[in-house]
Amino acid sequence: MANVQIENVGKTFENKEEKTSYTVFDDIHLDVQSGEFVSLLGPSGCGKSTLLNIVAGLDHASNGVVYVGDTAVKGPGADRGVVFQEAALMPWMTVLENVMFSIKKQYGKKEAKDRAIEYLKLVHLSKFINSYPHELSGGMKQRVSIARALAMDPEVLLMDEPFGALDEQTRSMLHKEVQYIWQQTKKTILFVTHNIRESILLSDRIVLMGTRPGGIIETYDVPLPRPRKTSDEAFTSLEERISQRLAGEIDKVMKEEMGDDYRSQKATLLYSSHRDMGDRI
């Protein structure tokens, strides 16, 4: 598996008609080691998803460079698999056909089918290979999406809030699935989330990004043994530390969005680990 190096990366959006611009983040430096599970966490507008899209090659940095292994990212590539918040399955295709679709040219029809079945077994969907997306639950659709990304055998798996739209019970189940898949495949994973508890459950390391213009404001190692229990003292202690650090960043976002209507009350800023803290940006 490959490592990911993000060197001096910044992103500025330009509005040529209004002759204005705004910087989402600047001077991002981050090394994700081969086989490491790293989560990006932060408030709305800090650039979590934008940074992930740059690593995926779906967006271009305004400055800096991203390397996957020794290769600079110039655009999308088979070395990176992407799982989005929405599964985006083709409704006229079966589960098997959806997974096979993106790899038939790479492997040929027979090998693509074998690989698709292999990864559908890994996400425990082998009994549903002939089902159509409308026959699946939201969690099952996301498992198909994960299988589709893994079937490409990428060096790095990029996951952009893949469980954000799911209920807590389904999310909890998929946490276990992702940990199992990661342990089986040893993939390098870069995972965007707005959920503190989710990041602690899954990650080797949590990268906390600040408000726009954003940047990395703190990094937390998560040396807790797996499987992790949310009731453990070390878990709750880390959760509280991150919540307190994040509260000030959320305060800045709310002041910017609400202007004079905003009245700072620290008690309301300490979001629970289940509250949304910004997505899709």
For each residue, the residues with C-beta under 8 A, 3 or more apart:
1: 34 35 155 156 186 187 188
2: 34 68 69 79 155 156 188
3: 31 32 33 34 36 68 69 188
4: 30 31 32 55 66 67 68 156 188 190
5: 30 31 32 66 67
6: 9 28 29 30 31 32 51 55 64 66
7: 29 64 65 66 67
8: 27 28 29 63 64 65
9: 6 25 27 28 29 51 54 61 63 64 65 66
10: 23 25 26 27 28 61 62 63 64
11: 23 24 25 26 47 50 51 54 59 61 62
12: 21 22 23 24 26 62
13: 21 22 24
14: 20 21
15: 18 19 20 21
16: 19
17:
18: 15
19: 15 16
20: 14 15
21: 12 13 14 15
22: 12 13 212 213
23: 10 11 12 26 212 213
24: 11 12 13 45 46 47 50 212 213 214 281
25: 9 10 11 28 46 47 50 51 209 212 213 214 215
26: 10 11 12 23 63 213 215
27: 8 9 10 64 215
28: 6 8 9 10 25 51 64 215 216
29: 6 7 8 9 216
30: 4 5 6 38 207 216
31: 3 4 5 6
32: 3 4 5 6 36 38 156 188 190
33: 3 36 188
34: 1 2 3 188
35: 1 186 187 188
36: 3 32 33 188 189 204 205
37: 182 189 191 202 203 204 205
38: 30 32 189 190 191 203 204 205 206 207
39: 191 192 193 198 199 202 203 205 206 207
40: 48 51 52 190 191 192 193 207 209
41: 48 193 194 196 199 206 207 208 209 242 246 277
42: 46 47 48 194 208 209 210 211 214 246 249 277 278
43: 46 210 211 246 249 250 252 253 277 278
44: 253 277 278 279 281
45: 24 211 212 214 253 278 281
46: 24 25 42 43 209 210 211 212 214 249 278 281
47: 11 24 25 42 50 51 209 212 214 281
48: 40 41 42 51 52 192 194 209 278 279 281
49: 52 53 160 161 192 279 280 281
50: 11 24 25 47 53 54 59 281
51: 6 9 11 25 28 40 47 48 54 55 209
52: 40 48 49 55 56 158 160 190 192
53: 49 50 56 58 59 160
54: 9 11 50 51 57 58 59 60 61 66 73
55: 4 6 51 52 66 68 73 80 156 158 190
56: 52 53 59 76 80 82 158
57: 54 73 74 75 76 77 80
58: 53 54 76 82
59: 11 50 53 54 56
60: 54
61: 9 10 11 54 64 65 66
62: 10 11 12
63: 8 9 10 26
64: 6 7 8 9 10 27 28 61
65: 7 8 9 61 72 73
66: 4 5 6 7 9 54 55 61 72 73
67: 4 5 7 70 71 72 73
68: 2 3 4 55 71 73 77 79 80 155 156
69: 2 3 79 155
70: 67
71: 67 68 79
72: 65 66 67
73: 54 55 57 65 66 67 68 77 80
74: 57
75: 57
76: 56 57 58 80
77: 57 68 73 80
78: 106 152 153 154
79: 2 68 69 71 154 155 156
80: 55 56 57 68 73 76 77 154 155 156 157 158
81: 149 150 152 154 156 157 158
82: 56 58 149 158 159 160
83: 142 145 146 149 157 158 159 160 162
84: 87 88 145 160 162
85: 160 161 162 164 165 279 280
86: 165
87: 84 133 138 141 142 144 145
88: 84 145
89: 93 98 133 141 144 145
90: 93 97 98 101 133
91: 132 133 134
92: 132
93: 89 90 97 98 101 132 133
94: 97 98 129 130 131 132
95: 98 99 120 125 128 129 130 131 132 133 136 144
96: 99 100 113 116 117 120 129 130
97: 90 93 94 100 101
98: 89 90 93 94 95 101 133 144 148
99: 95 96 102 103 116 119 120 144 147 148 151
100: 96 97 103 104 109 112 113 116 151
101: 90 93 97 98 104 148
102: 99 106 148 151 152
103: 99 100 106 107 112 115 116 151 152
104: 100 101 107 108 109 112
105:
106: 78 102 103 112 152
107: 103 104 111 112 115
108: 104 111 112
109: 100 104 112 113
110: 113 114
111: 107 108 114 115
112: 100 103 104 106 107 108 109 115 116 151
113: 96 100 109 110 116 117
114: 110 111 117 118
115: 103 107 111 112 118 119 151 153
116: 96 99 100 103 112 113 119 120 129 147 151
117: 96 113 114 120 121 126 129
118: 114 115 121 122 151
119: 99 115 116 122 123 147 148 150 151
120: 95 96 99 116 117 123 125 126 128 129 144 147
121: 117 118 124 125 126
122: 118 119 147 150 181 184 185
123: 119 120 143 144 146 147 177 181
124: 121 143 177
125: 95 120 121 128 129 140 143 144 147
126: 117 120 121 129
127:
128: 95 120 125 131 135 136 140
129: 94 95 96 116 117 120 125 126
130: 94 95 96
131: 94 95 128 135 136
132: 91 92 93 94 95 135 136
133: 87 89 90 91 93 95 98 136 141 144
134: 91
135: 128 131 132
136: 95 128 131 132 133 140 141 144
137: 140 141 170
138: 87 141 142 165 166 167 170
139: 142 143 166 170 173 174
140: 125 128 136 137 143 144
141: 87 89 133 136 137 138 144 145
142: 83 87 138 139 145 146 162 163 166 174
143: 123 124 125 139 140 146 147 174 177
144: 87 89 95 98 99 120 123 125 133 136 140 141 147 148
145: 83 84 87 88 89 141 142 148 149 162
146: 83 123 142 143 149 150 162 177 178 181
147: 99 116 119 120 122 123 125 143 144 150 151
148: 98 99 101 102 119 144 145 151 152
149: 81 82 83 145 146 152 154 157
150: 81 119 122 146 147 153 154 157 181 185 187
151: 99 100 102 103 112 115 116 118 119 147 148
152: 78 81 102 103 106 148 149
153: 78 115 150
154: 78 79 80 81 149 150 157 187
155: 1 2 68 69 79 80 187 188
156: 1 2 4 32 55 68 79 80 81 187 188 189 190
157: 80 81 83 149 150 154 187 188 189 190
158: 52 55 56 80 81 82 83 189 190
159: 82 83 162 178 189 190 191 192
160: 49 52 53 82 83 84 85 192 280
161: 49 85 164 192 193 194 279 280
162: 83 84 85 142 145 146 159 174
163: 142 166 170 171 174 175 193 198
164: 85 161 193 194 195 276 279
165: 85 86 138
166: 138 139 142 163 170 171 174
167: 138 170 171
168: 171 172 274
169: 172 173
170: 137 138 139 163 166 167 173 174
171: 163 166 167 168 174 175 198
172: 168 169 175 176
173: 139 169 170 176 177
174: 139 142 143 162 163 166 170 171 177 178
175: 163 171 172 178 179 198 201 202
176: 172 173 179 180 227
177: 123 124 143 146 173 174 180 181
178: 146 159 174 175 181 182 202
179: 175 176 182 183 201 202 226 227
180: 176 177 183 184
181: 122 123 146 150 177 178 184 185 187
182: 37 178 179 185 186 187 189
183: 179 180 186
184: 122 180 181
185: 122 150 181 182
186: 1 35 182 183
187: 1 35 150 154 155 156 157 181 182
188: 1 2 3 4 32 33 34 35 36 155 156 157
189: 36 37 38 156 157 158 159 182
190: 4 32 38 40 52 55 156 157 158 159
191: 37 38 39 40 159 199 202 203
192: 39 40 48 49 52 159 160 161
193: 39 40 41 161 163 164 198 199
194: 41 42 48 161 164 276 277 278 279
195: 164 198 199 273 274 277
196: 41 199 200 239 242 243 246 271 273 277
197: 200 201 230 239 273 274
198: 39 163 171 175 193 195 201 202 273
199: 39 41 191 193 195 196 202 203 206 242
200: 196 197 203 206 222 224 228 235 238 239 242
201: 175 179 197 198 228 230
202: 37 39 175 178 179 191 198 199
203: 37 38 39 191 199 200 206 222
204: 36 37 38 221 222
205: 36 37 38 39 219 220 221 222
206: 38 39 41 199 200 203 219 220 222 242
207: 30 38 39 40 41 216 219
208: 41 42 216 217 218 219 220 242 245 246
209: 25 40 41 42 46 47 48 51 214 215 216 217
210: 42 43 46 214 215 216 217 249
211: 42 43 45 46 214 249 252 253 256
212: 22 23 24 25 45 46 47
213: 22 23 24 25 26
214: 24 25 42 45 46 47 209 210 211
215: 25 26 27 28 209 210
216: 28 29 30 207 208 209 210 219
217: 208 209 210 245 249
218: 208 245
219: 205 206 207 208 216
220: 205 206 208 238 241 242
221: 204 205
222: 200 203 204 205 206 238
223:
224: 200 228 232 234 235 238
225: 228
226: 179
227: 176 179
228: 200 201 224 225 232 235
229: 232 235
230: 197 201 235 236 239
231: 235 236
232: 224 228 229 235 236
233: 236 237
234: 224 237 238
235: 200 224 228 229 230 231 232 238 239
236: 230 231 232 233 239 240
237: 233 234 240 241
238: 200 220 222 224 234 235 241 242
239: 196 197 200 230 235 236 242 243 273
240: 236 237 243 244
241: 220 237 238 244 245
242: 41 196 199 200 206 208 220 238 239 245 246
243: 196 239 240 246 247 270 271 273
244: 240 241 247 270
245: 208 217 218 241 242 248 249
246: 41 42 43 196 208 242 243 249 250 271 277
247: 243 244 250 251 266 269 270 271
248: 245 251 252 269
249: 42 43 46 210 211 217 245 246 252 253
250: 43 246 247 253 254 269 271 277
251: 247 248 254 255 264 266 269
252: 43 211 248 249 255 256
253: 43 44 45 211 249 250 256 257 278
254: 250 251 257 258 262 269
255: 251 252 258 259 262 264
256: 211 252 253 259
257: 253 254 262
258: 254 255 261 262
259: 255 256 262
260:
261: 258
262: 254 255 257 258 259
263:
264: 251 255 269
265: 268 269
266: 247 251 269 270
267: 270
268: 265
269: 247 248 250 251 254 264 265 266
270: 243 244 247 266 267
271: 196 243 246 247 250 275 277
272: 275
273: 195 196 197 198 239 243
274: 168 195 197
275: 271 272
276: 164 194 279
277: 41 42 43 44 194 195 196 246 250 271
278: 42 43 44 45 46 48 194 253 281
279: 44 48 49 85 161 164 194 276
280: 49 85 160 161
281: 24 44 45 46 47 48 49 50 278
